[in-house]
Amino acid sequence: MAKMECQFFPGTTATWQCARCQTFYGEKCIPAGHSSHWGRRGPACIRCNNPLSYLGNAADAKPFWQQLPHFLTYPLHTHALIAIAVVAALSLLLSTGLLAIGVALLMGAILIKYGFAIIEQRGLGKTTPPTLSEAVSGDEDHLFLRQMALLVGLWGIVAGATGVSEPFGLLVSGFVTLAMPASTMLLAVEKSVRRAMNPLALLSLMVTVGWPYLLLWFCAQVITAGPYYATMLFSNVAGGLVLIPITMAFTAYFTFVMYTMLGYVLYEYQQELGYQVEPDDDTDMDPEAFTKAKALGESAVLLSDGEYDNARRCLRTALDRVRDDVELHLQYHKLLMLLEDDESLRNHSNYLLDLLARRGELARGVPVLQDTQKRVSGFKLDRAETAVELGKVLWQQGQYRAMVRLLHNFHKEHPGHPAVPRAYLLVAQAFSEPLNDEAKAQAIAQYVVKKFPRCPQRQQFDQLIEVLNQASVSAPR
């Protein structure tokens, strides 16, 4: 099945489509698309406001042949193992006469009812098997009886075709054998024996799945033979009454593997087959989280289309409700970098860097600083404490020149501020060693000692001056 990709977030699968402008959106563009946050109309195209079509909850499903390990382990869940154990235990009651017939029918009913419950659950995308009580009591459509009627009907069709002529009978028998997986899936979905026997409906399903249907049929044949070969392995070490429940346990296990695979194929091809399952209100996303996610998705689309003014309105509206969300502010910064509004960029960068400082996330602010410095000549931070903390981050990252540029003329920007010694200690240390400009380091250190003689950093400055003096004396002339 061809998977469409979101046009705005490469590498993510599209889950919504606009039929009018043929735009494909992923979950990042249309978050919580089935939630009540979108209103009764549901999500609309960001470009043309046309109602969107859901592409199915299996838009990112892997091809079924890559899920074989999952099919083999699915019946090993506790719920399925209980059903297998019950079938195996009932097989001990098999004897002769009416009791054997009754037990055989009960075992068959459990296998088929539970199998169709697996198809339904796995077709919905659920990865946990149903409980035995859910499967047995939830069969309101009497699928066990319908399955029996289907098998009898198919046998009658083959017998009738054989009565016409042996070649024709072989042809019909071959088609029925090939169509058995499709027939089972149709019965599970449409609950109709007539549809499950309709050759046109069967052909339609097989053609829709395409060549992978042949692989599905082959896998089904291999799985069907599984109980025989598994029993053969135990026949030499177990016998009598022990072999019977072992045989039935393997039969139940491989039957459930088969139904799991058929259910997954319905899940994978739900869009093509027209069996899409639209979930109910699909998230617990609170209003503020939805506002944020919706604004991030919508603004990404608008930015991609060059609709900068609309993107700005979208983000400003969201920021009015979720004032201090970092992701929204980073997106707004990205937008301002595309606009010719240096004043807004300067003001917003100051606010964003202050916000990151309060959150202890200033490392995320380094690109913001660098972007703004490229656009706004001589950009400085309004808040002294934020500038010093960001200077420490730049020092830790080894970006010494960027740190010096940030704190240049700090004493003029913030005259008499107690953060001046801390800022200039970083600058002096950078000039002293990484940048190898002892003269500037000496001048800055002596300035601080003179202007802030009682600062907490006085001892560090004195030590730095002593080191610089010793280096000056020992330097070759």
C-alpha positions as CSV (number, residue, x, y, z in Angstrom):
1,M,0.0,0.0,0.0
2,A,1.4,3.3,-1.0
3,K,2.0,5.6,2.0
4,M,1.5,9.3,1.4
5,E,3.9,11.7,3.2
6,C,3.1,14.9,5.0
7,Q,4.1,17.8,2.7
8,F,5.3,20.0,5.5
9,F,7.1,17.6,7.8
10,P,9.2,15.2,5.7
11,G,9.5,11.7,7.0
12,T,6.1,11.7,8.7
13,T,3.1,9.9,7.2
14,A,0.0,11.8,6.0
15,T,-3.2,11.1,7.8
16,W,-5.4,13.8,6.3
17,Q,-6.1,14.9,2.7
18,C,-7.8,17.9,1.1
19,A,-9.7,16.7,-1.9
20,R,-9.9,20.3,-3.3
21,C,-6.2,21.3,-3.3
22,Q,-4.7,17.8,-3.0
23,T,-2.7,18.7,0.1
24,F,-1.6,16.0,2.5
25,Y,-1.2,16.7,6.2
26,G,0.3,14.6,9.0
27,E,-0.5,14.6,12.7
28,K,1.8,17.5,13.4
29,C,-0.2,19.7,11.0
30,I,-3.6,18.4,12.2
31,P,-3.2,17.4,15.9
32,A,-5.9,15.4,17.6
33,G,-7.9,15.5,14.4
34,H,-10.8,13.5,15.8
35,S,-11.1,15.4,19.0
36,S,-13.9,17.8,19.9
37,H,-11.5,20.7,19.8
38,W,-12.1,20.9,16.0
39,G,-15.9,21.3,16.5
40,R,-18.6,19.5,14.7
41,R,-17.2,20.2,11.2
42,G,-13.9,18.6,12.0
43,P,-10.5,19.8,10.8
44,A,-10.4,21.9,7.7
45,C,-7.6,22.5,5.1
46,I,-5.2,25.2,6.3
47,R,-4.8,26.3,2.7
48,C,-8.4,26.4,1.4
49,N,-10.6,25.7,4.4
50,N,-12.2,22.7,2.7
51,P,-13.1,19.8,5.1
52,L,-10.4,17.2,5.2
53,S,-10.7,13.5,4.5
54,Y,-9.2,11.1,7.0
55,L,-6.7,8.6,5.4
56,G,-7.2,6.0,8.1
57,N,-5.4,5.2,11.4
58,A,-3.2,2.7,9.5
59,A,-1.6,5.4,7.3
60,D,1.8,4.5,8.7
61,A,1.3,0.7,9.0
62,K,4.1,-1.6,7.9
63,P,3.4,-4.1,5.2
64,F,2.0,-7.3,6.7
65,W,4.9,-9.5,5.5
66,Q,7.1,-7.4,7.8
67,Q,4.9,-8.2,10.8
68,L,5.2,-12.0,10.8
69,P,6.9,-12.0,14.2
70,H,4.0,-10.0,15.6
71,F,1.5,-12.5,14.2
72,L,3.4,-15.4,15.9
73,T,3.6,-13.7,19.3
74,Y,0.1,-12.2,19.3
75,P,-1.6,-15.5,20.5
76,L,0.9,-15.8,23.3
77,H,-0.8,-13.0,25.2
78,T,-2.6,-14.2,28.4
79,H,-6.1,-13.6,26.9
80,A,-5.4,-15.8,23.9
81,L,-3.5,-18.4,25.9
82,I,-6.6,-18.9,28.1
83,A,-8.7,-19.5,25.0
84,I,-6.1,-22.0,23.7
85,A,-6.0,-23.8,27.1
86,V,-9.8,-24.0,27.2
87,V,-9.9,-25.6,23.7
88,A,-7.1,-28.0,24.7
89,A,-8.9,-29.0,27.9
90,L,-12.2,-29.6,26.1
91,S,-10.4,-31.9,23.7
92,L,-10.0,-34.3,26.7
93,L,-13.7,-34.8,26.7
94,L,-13.8,-36.1,23.1
95,S,-15.0,-39.6,23.0
96,T,-17.7,-41.1,20.8
97,G,-21.4,-40.4,20.2
98,L,-23.3,-37.3,20.9
99,L,-21.0,-36.0,23.6
100,A,-18.1,-36.0,21.1
101,I,-20.2,-34.1,18.6
102,G,-21.3,-31.6,21.2
103,V,-17.7,-31.0,22.4
104,A,-16.4,-30.7,18.9
105,L,-19.0,-28.1,18.1
106,L,-18.2,-26.2,21.3
107,M,-14.5,-26.2,20.4
108,G,-15.2,-25.0,16.9
109,A,-17.5,-22.3,18.2
110,I,-14.7,-21.0,20.6
111,L,-12.1,-21.1,17.8
112,I,-14.2,-19.3,15.3
113,K,-15.8,-16.8,17.7
114,Y,-12.5,-15.9,19.2
115,G,-10.8,-15.8,15.8
116,F,-13.4,-13.3,14.4
117,A,-13.0,-11.2,17.6
118,I,-9.3,-11.1,16.8
119,I,-10.0,-9.9,13.3
120,E,-12.2,-7.2,14.6
121,Q,-9.8,-6.0,17.3
122,R,-6.7,-6.2,15.1
123,G,-8.6,-4.6,12.3
124,L,-9.2,-1.6,14.6
125,G,-5.5,-1.3,15.2
126,K,-5.6,-2.8,18.7
127,T,-2.6,-4.9,19.6
128,T,-4.1,-6.8,22.6
129,P,-6.2,-9.8,22.1
130,P,-9.8,-9.8,23.4
131,T,-10.8,-11.8,26.5
132,L,-12.5,-15.1,25.9
133,S,-15.7,-13.8,27.6
134,E,-15.7,-10.8,25.3
135,A,-15.4,-13.0,22.2
136,V,-18.0,-15.5,23.2
137,S,-20.6,-13.1,24.6
138,G,-20.0,-10.4,22.0
139,D,-20.8,-12.5,18.9
140,E,-24.2,-10.8,18.2
141,D,-23.9,-11.6,14.5
142,H,-23.6,-15.3,15.2
143,L,-20.4,-15.5,13.1
144,F,-19.8,-19.2,14.0
145,L,-23.1,-20.2,12.4
146,R,-22.4,-17.9,9.4
147,Q,-19.0,-19.4,9.0
148,M,-20.5,-22.9,9.0
149,A,-23.1,-21.7,6.4
150,L,-20.3,-20.2,4.3
151,L,-18.2,-23.4,4.3
152,V,-21.3,-25.5,3.4
153,G,-22.2,-23.0,0.7
154,L,-18.7,-23.0,-0.8
155,W,-18.6,-26.8,-0.7
156,G,-21.9,-26.9,-2.5
157,I,-20.6,-24.5,-5.2
158,V,-17.6,-26.7,-5.8
159,A,-19.7,-29.9,-5.8
160,G,-22.1,-28.3,-8.3
161,A,-19.3,-27.2,-10.6
162,T,-17.7,-30.6,-10.5
163,G,-21.0,-32.1,-11.5
164,V,-21.0,-29.9,-14.6
165,S,-17.5,-31.1,-15.6
166,E,-14.3,-32.1,-13.8
167,P,-12.1,-29.3,-15.3
168,F,-14.7,-26.7,-14.4
169,G,-14.9,-28.2,-10.9
170,L,-11.1,-27.9,-10.5
171,L,-11.2,-24.3,-11.7
172,V,-13.9,-23.4,-9.3
173,S,-12.2,-25.3,-6.5
174,G,-8.9,-23.5,-7.2
175,F,-10.7,-20.1,-7.1
176,V,-12.4,-20.9,-3.8
177,T,-9.1,-22.0,-2.3
178,L,-7.4,-18.8,-3.4
179,A,-10.3,-16.7,-2.2
180,M,-10.6,-18.2,1.3
181,P,-8.6,-15.4,3.1
182,A,-10.7,-12.8,1.2
183,S,-13.9,-14.6,2.1
184,T,-13.1,-14.8,5.8
185,M,-12.2,-11.0,5.8
186,L,-15.4,-10.1,4.0
187,L,-17.5,-12.2,6.5
188,A,-15.7,-10.5,9.4
189,V,-16.3,-7.0,8.1
190,E,-19.7,-7.2,6.4
191,K,-21.3,-10.1,8.5
192,S,-22.9,-11.4,5.3
193,V,-22.5,-14.9,4.0
194,R,-23.8,-13.8,0.6
195,R,-21.1,-11.1,0.2
196,A,-18.5,-13.6,1.5
197,M,-19.5,-16.0,-1.4
198,N,-19.9,-13.3,-4.1
199,P,-17.1,-13.9,-6.6
200,L,-17.2,-10.3,-7.7
201,A,-16.8,-9.0,-4.1
202,L,-14.0,-11.5,-3.6
203,L,-12.2,-10.5,-6.8
204,S,-12.6,-6.9,-5.9
205,L,-10.9,-7.4,-2.5
206,M,-8.1,-9.4,-4.0
207,V,-7.4,-6.9,-6.8
208,T,-7.5,-4.0,-4.3
209,V,-4.8,-5.6,-2.2
210,G,-2.9,-6.4,-5.3
211,W,0.1,-8.8,-5.6
212,P,0.6,-8.9,-1.8
213,Y,-2.7,-11.0,-1.7
214,L,-0.8,-13.9,-3.3
215,L,1.8,-13.6,-0.5
216,L,-1.1,-13.5,2.0
217,W,-2.5,-16.7,0.5
218,F,0.8,-18.4,0.6
219,C,1.3,-17.4,4.2
220,A,-2.1,-18.7,5.0
221,Q,-1.3,-22.1,3.5
222,V,1.9,-22.3,5.5
223,I,0.1,-21.4,8.7
224,T,-2.7,-23.9,8.0
225,A,0.0,-26.6,7.8
226,G,1.5,-25.5,11.1
227,P,-0.5,-27.7,13.5
228,Y,0.3,-30.8,11.4
229,Y,4.1,-30.3,11.5
230,A,4.1,-29.1,15.2
231,T,2.1,-32.2,16.2
232,M,4.6,-34.4,14.3
233,L,7.4,-33.1,16.5
234,F,5.6,-34.2,19.6
235,S,4.2,-37.5,18.3
236,N,7.4,-39.4,19.2
237,V,7.6,-38.2,22.8
238,A,3.8,-37.9,23.6
239,G,1.0,-40.2,22.9
240,G,-2.5,-41.2,23.9
241,L,-4.5,-38.6,25.8
242,V,-1.6,-36.2,26.0
243,L,-1.2,-35.9,22.2
244,I,-4.8,-34.9,21.7
245,P,-4.8,-31.7,23.8
246,I,-1.3,-30.8,22.4
247,T,-2.7,-31.2,18.9
248,M,-5.7,-29.0,19.7
249,A,-3.5,-26.4,21.4
250,F,-1.4,-26.1,18.3
251,T,-4.5,-26.0,16.1
252,A,-5.9,-23.1,18.2
253,Y,-2.6,-21.3,18.2
254,F,-2.1,-21.4,14.5
255,T,-5.7,-20.5,13.9
256,F,-5.3,-17.4,16.0
257,V,-2.1,-16.6,14.1
258,M,-4.1,-16.8,10.9
259,Y,-6.9,-14.6,12.1
260,T,-4.4,-12.1,13.5
261,M,-2.8,-11.8,10.0
262,L,-6.2,-11.3,8.3
263,G,-7.1,-8.7,10.8
264,Y,-3.9,-6.8,10.3
265,V,-4.4,-6.9,6.5
266,L,-7.8,-5.3,7.0
267,Y,-6.1,-2.7,9.2
268,E,-3.3,-2.0,6.7
269,Y,-5.6,-1.7,3.7
270,Q,-8.6,0.0,5.3
271,Q,-8.4,3.0,3.1
272,E,-8.3,1.1,-0.1
273,L,-11.0,-1.4,1.0
274,G,-13.2,1.4,2.3
275,Y,-13.2,0.0,5.9
276,Q,-11.6,3.0,7.6
277,V,-12.2,3.2,11.3
278,E,-12.5,6.7,12.5
279,P,-11.7,6.7,16.3
280,D,-13.8,8.6,18.8
281,D,-12.5,11.7,20.5
282,D,-8.9,10.4,20.2
283,T,-6.9,12.3,22.7
284,D,-6.9,13.7,26.2
285,M,-5.2,16.9,25.0
286,D,-6.2,19.8,27.1
287,P,-7.3,23.1,25.4
288,E,-3.9,24.8,25.9
289,A,-1.9,21.9,24.6
290,F,-4.3,21.8,21.6
291,T,-3.9,25.5,21.0
292,K,-0.2,25.1,21.0
293,A,-0.1,22.1,18.7
294,K,-2.6,23.6,16.2
295,A,-0.7,26.8,16.0
296,L,2.6,25.1,15.4
297,G,1.1,22.9,12.7
298,E,-0.8,25.8,11.0
299,S,2.1,28.2,11.1
300,A,4.4,25.6,9.6
301,V,2.1,25.3,6.6
302,L,1.7,29.1,6.3
303,L,5.5,29.6,6.6
304,S,6.0,27.0,3.8
305,D,3.6,28.9,1.6
306,G,5.2,32.3,2.3
307,E,2.0,33.5,4.1
308,Y,4.1,35.3,6.8
309,D,1.4,37.8,7.9
310,N,-1.2,35.0,8.4
311,A,1.4,32.9,10.2
312,R,2.2,35.8,12.5
313,R,-1.5,36.3,13.4
314,C,-1.8,32.6,14.0
315,L,1.1,32.5,16.4
316,R,0.2,35.8,18.2
317,T,-3.3,34.4,18.9
318,A,-1.8,31.2,20.3
319,L,0.7,33.2,22.4
320,D,-2.1,35.3,23.9
321,R,-3.5,32.0,25.3
322,V,-0.3,30.1,26.0
323,R,2.0,33.1,26.9
324,D,5.2,31.4,27.9
325,D,5.4,28.3,25.8
326,V,8.9,27.9,24.5
327,E,8.1,26.0,21.3
328,L,5.6,28.7,20.2
329,H,8.2,31.4,20.9
330,L,10.9,29.6,19.0
331,Q,8.5,29.3,16.0
332,Y,7.6,33.0,16.3
333,H,11.4,33.8,16.3
334,K,11.8,31.8,13.2
335,L,9.0,33.8,11.6
336,L,10.4,37.2,12.7
337,M,13.7,36.2,11.0
338,L,11.8,36.1,7.7
339,L,10.2,39.5,8.2
340,E,11.7,43.0,7.9
341,D,10.8,44.0,11.4
342,D,14.1,44.3,13.4
343,E,12.5,46.1,16.3
344,S,10.1,43.2,16.9
345,L,12.9,40.8,16.5
346,R,15.0,42.6,19.1
347,N,12.2,42.8,21.6
348,H,11.1,39.2,21.1
349,S,14.6,37.8,21.3
350,N,15.0,39.6,24.7
351,Y,11.8,38.2,26.0
352,L,12.5,34.7,24.7
353,L,16.0,34.6,26.1
354,D,14.7,35.8,29.5
355,L,12.1,33.1,29.4
356,L,14.7,30.4,28.6
357,A,16.9,31.8,31.5
358,R,13.9,31.4,33.9
359,R,13.4,27.8,32.6
360,G,17.1,26.9,32.9
361,E,17.2,26.2,29.2
362,L,19.5,28.9,28.0
363,A,21.5,26.5,25.8
364,R,18.5,26.5,23.5
365,G,18.9,30.3,23.3
366,V,22.3,30.3,21.7
367,P,20.9,30.0,18.1
368,V,18.4,32.7,18.9
369,L,21.2,35.0,20.0
370,Q,23.3,34.3,17.0
371,D,20.4,34.8,14.6
372,T,19.5,38.1,16.1
373,Q,23.1,39.4,16.2
374,K,23.3,38.7,12.4
375,R,20.1,40.7,11.8
376,V,20.3,43.5,14.4
377,S,23.6,45.3,14.5
378,G,25.0,45.6,18.1
379,F,22.2,43.6,19.6
380,K,22.4,43.5,23.4
381,L,20.3,41.9,26.1
382,D,18.2,44.3,28.2
383,R,18.5,42.1,31.3
384,A,22.1,42.0,32.8
385,E,21.6,38.6,34.6
386,T,20.4,36.9,31.5
387,A,23.4,38.2,29.5
388,V,25.8,36.9,32.1
389,E,24.1,33.5,32.3
390,L,24.1,33.2,28.5
391,G,27.8,34.2,28.5
392,K,28.5,31.2,30.8
393,V,26.7,28.9,28.4
394,L,28.7,30.3,25.5
395,W,31.9,29.8,27.5
396,Q,30.9,26.1,28.3
397,Q,30.3,25.6,24.6
398,G,33.7,27.0,23.7
399,Q,32.2,30.0,21.8
400,Y,34.6,32.5,23.4
401,R,34.4,35.2,20.7
402,A,30.6,35.0,20.7
403,M,30.7,35.4,24.5
404,V,33.0,38.4,24.3
405,R,30.8,40.0,21.6
406,L,27.7,39.5,23.8
407,L,29.4,41.1,26.9
408,H,31.3,43.8,25.1
409,N,30.8,47.2,26.8
410,F,28.7,45.5,29.5
411,H,29.6,48.2,32.0
412,K,28.2,50.9,29.7
413,E,25.0,48.9,29.0
414,H,24.5,48.3,32.7
415,P,26.5,50.9,34.6
416,G,27.2,50.1,38.2
417,H,25.3,46.8,38.0
418,P,26.7,44.1,40.5
419,A,26.8,41.6,37.6
420,V,29.6,43.6,35.9
421,P,32.4,41.8,37.7
422,R,30.9,38.4,36.9
423,A,30.5,39.3,33.2
424,Y,34.0,40.7,32.9
425,L,35.6,37.8,34.8
426,L,34.4,35.6,31.9
427,V,35.7,38.1,29.3
428,A,39.1,38.5,31.0
429,Q,39.5,34.8,31.4
430,A,38.7,34.3,27.7
431,F,41.2,36.9,26.6
432,S,43.8,35.5,29.0
433,E,44.0,31.9,27.6
434,P,41.7,30.8,24.8
435,L,42.1,34.0,22.9
436,N,45.7,34.8,23.9
437,D,45.2,38.6,24.3
438,E,46.9,39.2,27.7
439,A,46.8,43.0,27.3
440,K,43.0,43.1,27.0
441,A,42.7,40.6,29.9
442,Q,45.0,42.8,32.0
443,A,43.0,46.0,31.2
444,I,39.7,44.4,32.0
445,A,40.9,42.9,35.3
446,Q,42.4,46.1,36.5
447,Y,39.3,48.1,35.6
448,V,37.1,45.8,37.7
449,V,39.5,45.9,40.6
450,K,39.4,49.7,40.5
451,K,35.7,50.1,40.0
452,F,34.5,47.2,42.1
453,P,37.2,46.7,44.8
454,R,34.8,44.8,47.1
455,C,33.2,42.5,44.6
456,P,33.0,38.7,45.5
457,Q,35.2,38.0,42.5
458,R,38.1,40.2,43.8
459,Q,40.3,37.3,44.7
460,Q,39.9,35.7,41.3
461,F,40.8,39.0,39.6
462,D,43.9,39.4,41.8
463,Q,45.0,35.9,40.9
464,L,44.4,36.5,37.2
465,I,46.4,39.8,37.4
466,E,49.3,38.0,39.1
467,V,49.4,35.3,36.5
468,L,49.3,37.9,33.7
469,N,52.1,39.9,35.3
470,Q,54.3,36.8,35.7
471,A,53.6,35.9,32.1
472,S,54.6,39.4,31.0
473,V,57.9,39.2,33.0
474,S,58.8,35.8,31.6
475,A,57.9,36.6,28.1
476,P,60.9,36.8,25.7
477,R,62.0,40.3,24.7
